[in-house]
Amino acid sequence: MIRTDMHGSRDAPTLKVRVRVNRSHTQLTRSRVLWVCLLAGICVAVLVVVRNNGISLQRNRGPNAGTRVLVDDAIGWSPARDESERAFWRDRRLYFVVSPGRAGTKFMSNVFNCALNVRSFHEIEPKMNNETLHAVLLGGRREASFAARAAVKVSAIEEALLGSSPEIGYAETSHMFVKTFADVVLERLVREGDANVTIILLRRRMEDIVRSQAQLGWFLPGHSGRDNWYYSPREVHVSEQVLPGLVEQTQKGPHRRPTQLDHLLEYNMDVIQRGELLRAQVEADQELQDRVRFVRLDLEQLSDTGTTQQFLEQELGLQVDPARLSHLFLSDSNKRELQKERRHLGSGSELSDEAIAAALSDLSHLLHPGEPA
């Protein structure tokens, strides 16, 4: 037996051995911790990739129905949470518009603000443009981006309604709806949430729309809105094209370079067709058809307080505040927009009213689909 003697030479090797053993044990422990941290980091990275890429699974609800179950929802999912979310959306009334832009979405937001039982927003964040437009329409990644788009948009709408009773509706007037998040609304809020949705197919005189877009410089070189909130159907991914042969009908001659008017006409017809295809999709789906309705509205119909009140109450079933409605039509609500357009008259657009009218006459059958000739 070796005695412990700090002054004895025989004990020195024993102390050294003990020190070596302790160091080896410490190194082994640190190594294990590093491995655990590395594995945890890998797991976190995988979850982040899953969430960002919108990997989805399918869960059947009924013999022929499939409901999207997202991985980011499966993380931390519980039946109680699922039911509480469904209860929040069940029978909630939601309103959206289909519009190409410059067709009166801001005015429609002000119209909805005249109702007492709805919260109205114009192009609320997240606007679902820019990167989302690139992913969905230009990149053809609608399905792959669904989870990420659904997560941010549904959360934003829910936040906008927090603290409200189930009788309070939600209205969002954004021309991005039909381009980048109508599928989110139909799948998440209608099919899974049992919400009731009204989609307004908003129309304005096409001459006025095209003129307004041209005066603001749409499709002119360097305009910041291109591929941000509007796009050329020529550049849409093949999986997202809705009007095959459109270019041949707007462009006279195979070698003529497209003009600003060509781009504007193609874009507006593309958006109109997306609205019609959305309506056809809903009408072919019984589950959606029971909870989604479409309303055609010409902006010119809302010309005074009487017609606007009739539209809100009789067509949409909303309660109107007469004082707000009177104020809407007494104030020069479009003054800023008119000034904005006048500032862009020198933007380089050379479109005449005659050229716009002639082009629209040739394409009238495409600009008013679903309507009697």
Residue, then its C-alpha position, 0 to 999 in steps of 0.5 A: m500500500i502506497r501512503t500519501d506523502m507530499h514529501g515522499s518521492r515514492d508518492a510523486p508517481t501516484l499523484k502524477v498518475r491521478v492527474r493524468v486520469n483526471r485529465s483523460h476523464t475531462q477530455l472524454t466528457r468534453s468530447r461527448v458534450l461536443w458531439v451532443c452539441l453537434l448533433a443538436g445543431i444538425c437537428v435544428a438545421v434540418l428543422v429550419v430547412v424543412r420549415n423554409n422549404g415548406i415540406s408538406l405531408q398529406r392527411n386524408r379527411g374523408p374518402n376522396a379528400g386530402t388536407r395539407v398537413l405541414v411539417d412546421d405545424a406538426i412540430g408542437w402540434s396537439p389536437a387541442r391547438d388544432e381545435s382552438e385554431r379552427a374555432f377562431w376561424r369557424d364562420r369568420r367572414l373574410y373579404f378579398v379582391v381580385s384586381p390588377g392594381r390601379a383598379g380601386t383597391k385603396f378606395m375599396s378599403n375605405v368602403f369597407n372601413c364604413a362598415l361596423n363589423v369588419r376590420s379593413f386593410h389595404e395591402i397589409e404586411p406581409k404584402m406577399n410581393n417581391e420575393t414571394l412573387h418571384a417564388v410563386l409566379l416566376g420561379g414556379r415554386r407555389e407548392a414548395s413555398f406554401a408552408a412558409r407563405a401560409a405561416v406568415k400570412v395566416s399569422a398576420i391575419e390572425e394578429a389583425l383580428l386579435g381581441s375581436s369577437p367572431e362576428i367581426g370580419y376581415a377585409e384585405t384589398s390587395h392585388m397580390f391576393v390572386k397572385t400569391f396567397a389565394d391558395v393559402v386562404l382557401e386551404r388554410l382558412v376555408r378548408e381547414g378553418d371553416a371560414n366564410v370567404t367573399i371574393i370580389l372580382l373588382r373591375r374598373r374601366m380598362e382604359d382607365i386602368v391601363r392609362s393609370q399604369a402607363q402614367l406611373g411608368w409600369f413596364l418602362p425601363g428601371h421601374s421598381g415595381r416590375d417583378n415586385w408587385y407586377y410582372s410580365p406574363r412572358e416571364v411567368h414560369v410555365s407551370e403558372q401560365v394561364l393564357p397560352g397564346l396570349v403573346e400571339q394575340t397582343q403582338k402583331g408580327p413575330h419579330r416586333r419588339p413588345t411595347q409598353l402597351d403590349h406588356l400592360l394589356e398582357y398583364n391585365m388579361d393575365v390577372i383577370q384570367r387568374g380570377e376566373l380560374l380561381r372561381a372555376q376551381v372553387e365551383a368544382d370543389q364542393e367543400l370550398q363552394d359551400r363557403v366561398r362566394f364570388v361577387r362581380l363589382d364594377l368600381e363605377q357602381l359605387s358612385d354615391t352613398g346610396t349605391t355603396q350602402q346598398f352594396l355593403e348591406q345587401e350584397l355583403g351583409l355588413q352593417v354600415d356606419p352612415a357617418r363614415l360613409s358620408h365622410l368618404f364621399l365628402s372628402d376628396s379621397n382620390k386627390r392624392e392619387l390624382q396628383k401622384e399620376r400627374r407627377h408621372l405624366g412625364s415618365g416617358s410613356e407615349l400611350s395615347d387614349e386612341a391607341i389604348a382604345a384601339a388595342l382594347s377593342d381588338l382584345s375585348h373577348l379576353l378582357h371580359p371572360g365569363e360575361p355575355a358578349 
